[in-house]
Amino acid sequence: MAAAPELHAAEIVDLSRVTVEDLEPVLEEERITWRSTLRWDFGSSAELVRRFVRIQALGGFALLIGGRVVGYTYYVVEDRKGLIGDLYILREFACSEYEDTLLSAVLEALVLAPGVNRIEAQLMMMRGPFERTLPLSTYSKIHPRLFMLADLADVPVLAEGKAAQDFRYRHWSEARQEESAALIAAAYKGHVDATINDQYSSVSGARRFIHNIVQYPGCGSFFLPASLIADRPDGGMAGVILGSLVAGDTGHVTQVCVAPLHKGQGVGYELMRRSLSVFAQNECERVSLTVTAGNTEAIELYQRIGFRATRRFAAYVWEGF
């Protein structure tokens, strides 16, 4: 076990007070860490951070030790919700105390932001114990999650299931966005994931979720060939899977869900089977996904297909402040 870093007097400053050059060593190490740990290319996300820091348009904070930027966090406000987009500290200084220092600063800013009544975060690069007592713990809930990875060379040839014949499969299209949003909202009704991400709890929220997945690089670049719909013979949607490319050789399943009426009929398996096949045909060596640790049914399916958990992290929600 690595020794804990020696704690130094830390200073928190607004991101508007640092330059891109000040932040560059942190972004570069974070890029390497994302690639080595998750097989994701963090380059496009880092470039967005640079762009907005350069024009002083990104809400957030930098952690300074001895005048040197050693960590940062940023946030955005969407309607009445605050989203903590990232938090990273150089390995040399990484510890829960410094992570909590940054968290405290960003939480205080969001609590004071007009109209914000909920804060969400899924911070993949936090290194301290993720289930520890957090700042504003009175208002927080912690949901353990898993990062899972499948090396496509090791995934066995997956046989067609019954659902391969009972449903029709086609590429997702924006013309089906409203149906997809309605299906996501129905599939997650009463599910813990709708507590983690409140966009799943309504059709309008699911519509925003899909828009963000398709238009923005937070979960990679949307990859239409691996994004599929399962339709019933009458044309109604039974399931949907959305995929992205998070590196030139790595795909990611950003969403897969099945209409409540068709759960247990193999639709999820068949969507995954077909999507993984498309990723493999497009020279992806691996595919990743994330799943809530309590969702044992989904985890068992992913394990049967060939996924394995490689990292634990947490989804955080603060409400009622």
C-alpha positions in Angstrom: 0.0 0.0 0.0 1.4 3.4 -1.0 2.3 5.8 1.8 -0.2 8.6 2.5 1.1 11.9 1.1 2.5 14.4 3.6 -0.2 17.0 4.2 0.7 20.6 3.4 -1.2 23.9 3.8 -3.6 23.9 0.8 -5.2 26.9 -0.8 -8.4 26.8 -2.8 -8.9 29.4 -5.6 -11.5 29.9 -8.2 -10.6 28.4 -11.6 -10.8 31.9 -13.0 -7.6 32.7 -11.2 -5.5 30.0 -12.8 -4.2 29.7 -16.3 -4.3 26.8 -18.7 -0.6 26.5 -18.3 -1.0 26.3 -14.5 -3.5 23.5 -14.9 -1.7 21.6 -17.7 0.4 19.2 -15.6 -2.8 18.1 -13.8 -4.7 17.6 -17.1 -1.9 15.7 -18.6 -1.5 13.3 -15.7 -5.3 12.8 -15.6 -5.3 12.0 -19.4 -2.7 9.3 -18.8 -4.6 8.0 -15.7 -7.9 7.7 -17.6 -6.2 5.8 -20.4 -4.2 3.4 -18.2 -7.0 2.8 -15.7 -10.2 2.8 -17.8 -8.8 2.6 -21.3 -10.6 5.9 -22.1 -9.2 8.8 -24.1 -9.6 11.8 -21.9 -8.2 14.1 -24.5 -11.4 15.7 -25.8 -12.7 16.3 -22.2 -9.4 17.9 -21.3 -9.5 20.1 -24.3 -13.0 21.3 -23.2 -11.6 22.2 -19.8 -8.7 24.1 -21.4 -11.1 26.0 -23.6 -13.4 27.1 -20.9 -10.6 27.9 -18.4 -8.9 30.0 -21.1 -12.0 32.2 -21.4 -12.8 32.0 -17.7 -16.2 30.4 -18.3 -15.9 27.3 -16.2 -17.2 27.2 -12.6 -14.9 25.4 -10.3 -11.8 25.5 -8.1 -8.2 24.7 -8.1 -6.2 23.2 -5.2 -2.8 24.9 -4.7 0.1 23.7 -2.6 3.1 26.1 -2.4 1.5 28.1 -5.2 1.4 25.1 -7.5 -1.9 23.8 -9.0 -2.1 20.1 -7.9 -5.8 19.5 -8.4 -9.1 20.9 -9.6 -12.8 20.3 -9.8 -15.5 21.9 -11.9 -19.3 22.0 -12.0 -22.2 23.0 -14.1 -25.8 24.0 -13.3 -28.7 22.4 -15.2 -32.1 23.7 -14.4 -32.3 23.2 -10.6 -29.5 20.7 -10.4 -25.8 21.0 -9.9 -23.5 18.5 -11.5 -19.9 18.1 -10.3 -18.2 17.2 -13.6 -14.8 16.1 -12.4 -12.4 16.1 -9.6 -8.7 15.1 -9.9 -5.6 15.5 -7.8 -2.0 14.7 -8.8 -0.9 11.3 -7.5 1.8 12.9 -5.5 -0.8 14.7 -3.4 -3.9 12.4 -3.7 -5.7 11.7 -0.4 -9.2 12.0 1.0 -8.3 15.1 2.9 -7.5 17.1 -0.2 -10.4 15.5 -2.1 -12.7 16.7 0.6 -11.2 20.2 0.5 -12.1 20.5 -3.1 -15.5 18.9 -2.6 -16.3 21.3 0.2 -15.6 24.2 -2.0 -17.7 23.1 -5.0 -20.6 21.9 -2.7 -20.6 25.3 -1.0 -20.8 27.1 -4.3 -23.6 24.9 -5.6 -25.6 25.1 -2.4 -25.5 28.9 -2.7 -26.3 28.9 -6.4 -29.8 30.3 -7.0 -32.5 27.7 -7.5 -30.2 24.6 -7.0 -31.8 22.0 -4.8 -30.0 18.9 -5.9 -26.4 18.0 -6.6 -25.1 14.9 -8.4 -21.6 13.5 -9.0 -20.0 10.4 -10.3 -16.3 11.0 -9.8 -14.4 8.1 -11.4 -10.9 9.4 -10.4 -11.5 9.9 -6.7 -8.8 7.8 -4.8 -9.9 8.1 -1.2 -12.4 5.6 0.2 -15.5 6.5 -1.8 -17.9 5.4 0.9 -16.4 7.6 3.6 -18.3 10.4 5.3 -18.4 13.3 2.9 -18.8 17.1 3.2 -22.5 17.9 3.8 -22.9 14.3 4.8 -26.3 15.1 6.4 -27.7 15.6 2.9 -25.8 13.0 1.0 -26.5 9.5 -0.3 -23.8 7.2 -1.6 -24.5 4.5 -4.2 -21.7 2.1 -5.0 -21.1 1.4 -8.7 -18.9 -0.8 -10.8 -16.9 -0.1 -13.9 -16.9 -3.2 -16.0 -14.7 -4.1 -19.0 -14.9 -6.8 -21.7 -11.8 -7.6 -23.8 -13.5 -8.6 -27.1 -10.8 -11.0 -28.0 -11.7 -13.0 -24.9 -15.5 -12.8 -25.3 -16.8 -16.1 -26.6 -19.0 -16.2 -29.7 -22.4 -15.4 -28.3 -25.2 -17.4 -29.6 -28.5 -15.9 -30.7 -31.2 -16.0 -28.1 -34.9 -16.4 -28.6 -35.3 -12.7 -28.7 -33.3 -12.6 -31.9 -36.4 -14.0 -33.8 -39.2 -12.5 -31.7 -38.1 -8.8 -32.2 -36.8 -6.7 -35.1 -33.4 -4.9 -34.6 -32.4 -1.7 -36.4 -30.1 1.2 -35.8 -31.2 3.9 -33.4 -32.2 7.2 -35.1 -33.1 10.6 -33.8 -36.6 10.1 -35.2 -37.0 7.5 -32.4 -35.7 9.8 -29.7 -39.1 10.5 -28.1 -39.9 6.8 -28.0 -36.5 6.1 -26.5 -37.0 8.7 -23.8 -40.4 7.3 -22.9 -38.9 3.8 -22.7 -36.1 4.9 -20.5 -38.4 6.7 -18.1 -40.7 3.6 -17.9 -37.8 1.1 -17.5 -36.3 3.1 -14.6 -39.5 3.8 -12.7 -38.8 2.9 -9.1 -35.2 1.9 -9.9 -32.3 3.0 -7.8 -30.7 4.5 -11.0 -33.5 7.0 -11.2 -32.4 8.1 -7.7 -28.8 8.5 -8.9 -29.6 10.3 -12.1 -33.0 12.1 -11.9 -33.1 12.5 -15.7 -34.2 8.8 -15.7 -37.3 9.7 -13.7 -39.2 11.6 -16.4 -39.6 11.6 -20.2 -38.3 15.2 -20.4 -35.3 14.3 -18.3 -34.6 11.1 -20.4 -34.9 13.3 -23.5 -32.1 15.6 -22.1 -30.0 12.5 -21.2 -30.2 11.2 -24.8 -29.4 14.6 -26.2 -26.3 14.9 -24.0 -25.2 11.4 -25.0 -25.6 12.1 -28.7 -24.2 15.7 -28.7 -21.5 15.9 -26.1 -18.3 14.0 -25.4 -18.8 13.3 -21.6 -19.1 9.5 -22.3 -17.2 9.5 -25.5 -18.3 10.2 -29.1 -21.8 8.8 -29.9 -21.4 5.7 -32.1 -24.5 5.1 -34.2 -23.5 1.7 -35.6 -23.5 0.1 -32.1 -26.7 2.0 -31.0 -29.7 -0.2 -31.7 -33.4 -0.5 -31.1 -35.4 -3.7 -30.6 -39.0 -3.4 -32.0 -42.0 -5.6 -31.4 -43.6 -7.0 -34.6 -46.2 -4.2 -34.3 -43.5 -1.5 -34.4 -43.5 -0.6 -30.7 -40.1 -0.2 -29.0 -39.1 -3.1 -26.7 -35.5 -2.1 -25.9 -32.7 0.3 -26.7 -28.9 0.4 -26.5 -26.8 3.4 -27.0 -23.0 3.1 -27.6 -20.1 5.5 -27.9 -16.4 5.4 -28.6 -14.2 6.5 -25.7 -11.0 5.7 -27.5 -10.0 4.6 -30.9 -9.9 1.0 -29.7 -12.5 1.1 -26.9 -16.3 1.2 -27.0 -18.7 2.1 -24.2 -22.3 1.1 -23.6 -23.8 4.4 -22.4 -27.3 3.0 -21.9 -29.2 -0.3 -22.3 -32.7 -0.8 -21.1 -35.8 -2.9 -21.8 -39.5 -2.0 -21.6 -41.0 -3.4 -18.5 -43.4 -5.5 -20.5 -40.5 -7.3 -22.2 -38.1 -7.9 -19.3 -37.0 -11.4 -18.9 -37.4 -12.2 -22.6 -33.8 -11.9 -23.6 -34.0 -8.5 -25.3 -31.2 -7.0 -23.2 -28.9 -9.9 -24.0 -29.6 -9.7 -27.8 -29.1 -5.9 -27.8 -25.8 -6.4 -26.0 -24.7 -9.3 -28.3 -25.4 -7.3 -31.5 -23.8 -4.1 -30.2 -20.6 -5.9 -29.1 -20.4 -7.5 -32.5 -20.5 -4.1 -34.1 -17.8 -2.7 -31.8 -15.6 -5.7 -32.7 -16.2 -5.2 -36.4 -15.1 -1.6 -36.1 -11.7 -2.7 -34.6 -12.5 -2.1 -31.0 -10.5 -4.3 -28.7 -12.7 -3.8 -25.6 -16.0 -2.4 -24.4 -16.8 -0.8 -21.0 -19.9 0.0 -19.1 -20.9 1.1 -15.6 -23.6 -0.4 -13.4 -25.0 0.1 -9.9 -23.5 -2.5 -7.6 -27.0 -3.4 -6.3 -28.3 -4.2 -9.8 -27.4 -7.9 -9.5 -29.6 -9.1 -12.4 -27.8 -6.8 -14.8 -24.4 -7.6 -13.4 -25.0 -11.3 -13.9 -26.0 -10.7 -17.5 -22.8 -8.7 -18.2 -20.7 -11.3 -16.5 -22.2 -14.1 -18.7 -21.4 -12.0 -21.8 -17.8 -11.6 -20.7 -17.6 -8.4 -18.7 -15.6 -8.2 -15.5 -15.6 -5.5 -12.8 -12.3 -3.6 -12.8 -13.0 -0.6 -10.6 -15.4 0.5 -7.9 -16.6 4.0 -7.6 -19.6 5.8 -6.3 -22.5 8.0 -7.4 -23.2 10.8 -4.9 -26.4 12.8 -4.5 -27.0 15.7 -2.1 -30.6 16.9 -1.5 -32.6 18.7 1.2 -30.0 21.4 2.0 
